[in-house]
Amino acid sequence: MHKVDIQEMPFEDNTYDLIWCSHVLEHVPDDRRALSEIRRILAPNGIAVIQVPLWGSKTIEGDLPTSERVRVYYQEDHLRRYGKDILERLSMDGLSVSVRNVQELELQLVLRCSLNDMASNDVFLLRKLA
């Protein structure tokens, strides 16, 4: 595990075979930059596991005062509320994206990896093409 700025990671290109990013992107000012960094450091044929809370069909974001974030994003430290259109953000050149519903996974895996999130039953798998 590393604690770094996901928008500007200090790792070499094509370094990691597996990146686990669970409930981070909704807190990051520039999530597209963070996704670009994930793509950059992911090794060919590597997989990034992404999980974010999903609410509705369309992502809502904007620079809101902290007092408004709870009402709009459901949490004061969230900077956006993702919708199902997150697939468009996750789909970048050189990446394939697949979606797995938590209910399709083995219960032991779901519990061990804390995938039982009330806000989303989807886990996004990004694979870097060779």
N, C-alpha and C positions, 0 to 999 in steps of 0.2 A: 504494500500500500504506500501511496505517496500523497502528501499534502502540498499541492502546487496550484497555481492559477491555471485553470483548465483552458483559459483563453490564450495562454502563452506558456506552453509547457517546455521545460528545459531538457527534453529528451531528443535523441537523434531520430531522424526519419526511419520509418519501417522497423521499429524496435520491438513492439509488443505483439504477441500472438493473441492475447486476450485483454480487453479493456472492459471493466465493469463500471458503469456510470449510472448509479441508481439515485434518482431524485436530487439531481444536481442542476440540470439545465434550466429549470424554472427559477433558479436563484441567481443565474449568471447574467450580467448586463448584456453581453453579446453572445447569444447562444449559437449563432451561425459561425462565429469565430471559434468557439469551443468545438463545434462539430468539425470544422476544418482542421483543427489541431488533432482531434481524435483520428481523423482520416490520415493525417500526415504521419503520425507515430505508429499507426497500425501496420503490422507487417503484411506482406502479400499473403492472402488466404487467411489472415487473422480475422477475429470476430470481436466486435464491440457489442456489449449487451447494454441496452439503454432502457431505462424505465423512468417515466414521468407521470404525474397525475393527469388524467384526461377528463375533460368535462365538455360535452357537446361536440359539435362538428367543426367549429372554427376557433382558431387560436385568437385570444384577445391579449393585447399587450400595449404598453404605453407608460410613459413616465408619470406615475401617480404618487401623490403624497402618501406616506406610510399610513395615515389615517384612512385612506380610501382603499388601500390594497386588500384589506380583509374583506371588504364588501365586494370587490370586483374579482380578486384572485383567490379569495378564501384563506389567505394567510398573509401576514404583514411582511414577511421577508421574500415573498414571491414577486417576480417581475413580469410574469405572464401567466395566463391560464391556457394550457394547450388544449386543442381540439383534435379531432381525427385527422385534420389537415397537416398534422405533424409529419406525416409520411412525405410530404413535399419537401420539408426542411431536411429530413434525414436522407433523402435521395440526392446524392451528390455523384459527380463523375467518379468512376472507379469503385463505387460501392454498390452492392446489392442489398436490398432491405427486405426482410421478411418479418412477419408479425406472428407471435405465438400468444395464444390466450392462456393465462395462468391455469384455467380449468383443464387444459389439455395436458398439463405437465404432471409428473408424479408428485403426490402430496409431500413426500419426504424432501424432494428438491425445493418445492415451494416454501416449505417451512424453514429449511436449512438456509436458504438464500433470502429469506424475508420478502418473498414476492407477493405475499397476500395483502396487497394494498387496497384499501377501500375505494380509492379514487380511480383506480385503473386496473383492469384485468389483463392488459396487454403488455407484452415484453417485446421490444424491438431488437432484432438481430441484424447488425450491419456487418457484412463481410467485404473485406477489401479484395478486389479481384487481382489475380496474379498478373 
